[in-house]
Amino acid sequence: MPAKQIIGEPLIINGRQLSLSRAVRAGNMLFLSGQIPMLDGKPMTTGTIEEQTRSCIEAIKQTLALANCSLDDVVKSTAYLKDRSDFAGFNATYGEYFAEDPPARSALVCDFLVDIKVEIECIAYIG
């Protein structure tokens, strides 16, 4: 196996291919790019923090599956929130997906290049 393996097809948003990979495998580690909430191939600019968080995590699950992984393999995640007041809703929804043995996690408040409420990136270990 090559030292670096690209996982998944190129990402296209609003008809434009992005200059990033959906995920990259290096040895037993899988690094996922930040997943944003999507609806019909476009950034989800509406919806609650809970709906947008679910959209991100469902996209993460799909990307992990491309590398024969699951949420159980995630060892670290980083969440970016547009508004700190959304943390409770984000955290409750995130906890539904990582109810037992959750990964290490960081959460930050930041501004986004698109009008969304949350972005989540993660690292998985392929055992």
N, C-alpha and C positions, 0 to 999 in steps of 0.2 A: 504494500500500500504506500502511496506517496506520502511525504511528510505532511502535506496539507491537502485536504480534500474538501471541495466545495459541495455543500448539500443544498439541493433544491434548485429550482429554475430561477432565472434572474427576476428581481422584483420590479414590477411595473405599476406605477401609480399615476393616475390621470393621463394614461397613454405614454408615459415617459419611463424608460428603463433607468433605475437608480444605480449609482456607482457603488454598490455594496452587495455582499452576499447574504442570503437569508441565514445561512449558518456555515461555519467552517469547522471541520474536524481536524484536530492535531493530536495524533496519538490516541489516547483514551479520553481526550477532552473534546467537548462539543461547545462551541461558542455561538450563541444566537445573537443576531443583530436585534436592536430594540424593535419590539412589535407595537404598532399603533393600532387603535381600533379602526376597523375597516367595515364599510357597508357598500355592497355592490361595486367593489373595486376602487372605492374612493375613501379617503379619510372620513371617519364618522364624526361629523361636526355637531351632531345633536345627540341626545340621550343623556342619561344619568351617569354618574361616575361608576355605578354598579354595572350598567350595561356596557360601558366602554371598557371596564376592567375585564368583564367576561369575554368580550371580543378579543382583547389582547391575549388572554390566557388560552382561549380556543385556538388562536393562530399559533401560539407557542406549542400547543399539543400537536397540531398538524405538522409543524416543522420538526419537532422531536421525532414524530413517527417516521419521517423520511429517513432518519438515521437509526431506525429501529429502537428508539428510546421512548420514555414516557415522562410524565411529571415526577415520578418517583426517582428519576435519575438526576434531577436538578439539584445542584449543590450550592448554587449562589444565584441570587437575582438582585436586580437593581430596578427600582420603580421611580419614575419621574412623574410628579404631579404638577399640574398648572396652579392649583389652589390648595393651600394647606388645609382649608376647611373641608376638602374632599377626602382627607386621610381616613376618617372613620368608615365611610362607605367603601372606599377602596380596600381597607384592611379587612373588613367583614367579608367582602366578596372574595378576596385573595385567600382568606382562611378557609373558605368552602373548598377550594382546590388543593390546599396544602394543610389539611386538618391534622395529619399525623406526620411526625418527623419532618417538619418544614425545613427548607433550605435556609442557609444564611441569607440575610437580606439587608439592603440599604434602601432608604427612601429619601428623595430630594424634592424640593420645590424648584421649578424652573419655568422658563418661557419656551414655547415650542415654535417651530417654523410653520406649522399648520395649526388650525383651530381645533385642537383636541384637548382632552382633560388628563390623559395618562399615556405613558409609554413604559413598557417593561422589557428588559433584556435579561438573559440568564446564561448560565454555564451549566452543562451537564457532564457527568462522568459516565463513560461507557465501560462497564465492568466486564 
